[in-house]
Amino acid sequence: LINSGSLPVKMTEISSNVVSAQYGNDALQKTAVAGILGVCAVILFMIWAYRMPGIISAIMLAVYIWSIFGIYALIGAVFTLPGIGALVLGVGMTVDANIITFERTKQELYKGRSIQAAVAEGQKLSFGTIFDAQFTTLLAGLIMYWWGNGTVKGFATMLIITVIMTLVLNVAFSRFLLNSVIR
């Protein structure tokens, strides 16, 4: 409106800043490296803290990340900084779901249950907490997607995908692996 003359305002440039495309590419690469290092640190922590369940968690996390990449490739999406941020957040939520299950299982072991009974009870007791956390995050992602634009929509899209994959892979795949090892 100022350029078309609708408003009687004189514009004076105080400062300007030009950001090259290289800056965005560098930021994307640094964010990806930070994400990879963060995931590796989480995997090492899970193995150190939980031993065999930690190894199962690491396997599930690798499958989770590859599944996210696969889904993104299928829908033709492009990874952006907000998308990578949502992926790293999703990794945290997935690991958190595993930690909740493992800690519930440890509580049952402390009560004197057998390993098989403790794992079954730990999985049963943790499901409500995991589902509640994922469902509320899914609602937040859907709201951001419906009312957001640009980068917010990109973040929300990745967040929605990560929540669904956390539920599918953590509830199904991680439990399947842990139960298979126990048997």
N, C-alpha and C positions, 0 to 999 in steps of 0.2 A: 504494500500500500504506500509506503514511503516513496518508492521509486516511481510509482504511477502518479504521484502528486496529490493523492487524496487527503493526505494529512500535511498541514503546514509545518513540517519539521525539517531542520537542516541537520544532516548527518555528517559527523566528523569522525574519521577513523582514529581511534586511540592506539590500538595495537592489533596485530594480526599474527597468526601462527599457521604454518603449513606443516602438515604431517604427511610424509611420503608413504607409499604402499609398503616399502621395506620395513617401516616401523611396525606395522600390523603383522607382517609375516614373522618378524623377530619375536614379537610378543606371543604369537601363536606357538612358535617353536619352543620358547622358554616355558610357556604354560604346559605344553605337552610333556616336556622333560620333567618339570616339577611334578606333574601328575604321575608319570611313570616311577619316579623316585619315591613318591608318597605311597603308591601301591606296593612297591617292593618293600618299603619299611613296614607297612602294615602286614604284609605276608610274613616277614621275618618275625615280627612281634607275635603274630598268631601262632606260628610254629613254636616259638620259644615259650609262650605262656600256656598253650594248651596241648602241646605235643601232637599226638595222633589226630585229635579233632582239629587242631590247627593246620595240619597237612591237608585234611579234608576241606577245611575252609579255604585254604590256598588254591586247591584244585577247583573248587566251586567258584572262587573269585576269578580265576583265569577263564573258566567257561562263561561266567557272567560278562566279563569285559568283551570277549569275542562275540557273544550273543548280541551285545549292544552295538558293536561295530557292524555285525551282520544286518541287524534291523535297520540301522542308519543307511547302510548301503542299499538295502531293499527299497526303502522309501525315497532314495535319492537325496538324502539330506547332506548338508555340508557341516563339518565341525567348525564351530566358532568358539571364541573365548567363553561366552556364557554356556555353550554346550559342553565344553570341557569342564567348566566349573560344576555343572549339574552332574556330569559323569563322575567326577571325584566325590561329590556329595553322595551320589548313589552308591559308590564303593563304600563310603563310610556307613551308610544306612544298612548295606548288606552285611558288612562286618559286624555292626552293632547287633543285627538280628542273630548272627551266629554266636556272639558273645552272650547274649541273653539266654539262648538255648543251652550253651555250654555251662553257664553259671547255674542255671536251674538244674541241670544234670548233676553238677557237683554237689548241690544242696541235697539232692536225693541220694547220692552216694554217701554223704556224711550221715544220712539217716539210717544207713545200713542196707540199703537195697542192692540187689544184684546189678551188674552193669547194664544188662538188657532192660531190666525194669526201670532203672534210673534214667536211662536214655529215653525210653518211651514216655515216662512221666515228665521229664524235663522238656521234651518236645511238646507234649500236651499243654503243660503249664505256660510255656513261652509263646504259644501260638496267638493267644488273645492280645498280648502286649505288642507282638510284632505286627499283627494285622491292624491294630488300632493306630500304631505309628505310621504304617504305610498308607492306610486309608486316609488319615488326616493330611498327610503329605500329598496324596493324589488329589484330594479336594483343593488344596492350595495350588497345585499345578494346573488343574482345570480352570480355576478362577483366573490365574495369571494368563492362561492361554486365551480364554474368552475375552478378557478385558485388556490384555496387554497388546503391545505392538513391537515390531522389530526384535531387538535383542531379548526382550522379556518373553516373547513368544518362542524364541529359540531355546531359551533356558527352560521354559515350561514344557516344551515338547520333549526335551531330553529328560527332564524330571519325571514326566509321566511314564516314559519308556522305562526308566530305571526303577521306578516304583513297581510297575507290573513285573518286570524281570526279577526284582528282588523277591517278590512273593512267589513267583513260579519256581525260580531256581532255589531259593532258600528253603521253601516249604517242601518242594518235591525233590530236587536233585541232591541237595545237601543232606537231607534226611535219608534219602535212598543210599547214598554213599556211607553215611555213618552206620546205618542199620546193617548194610552189607558187611562192613568191617567187623561189627560186633558179632554177627552170626558166624 
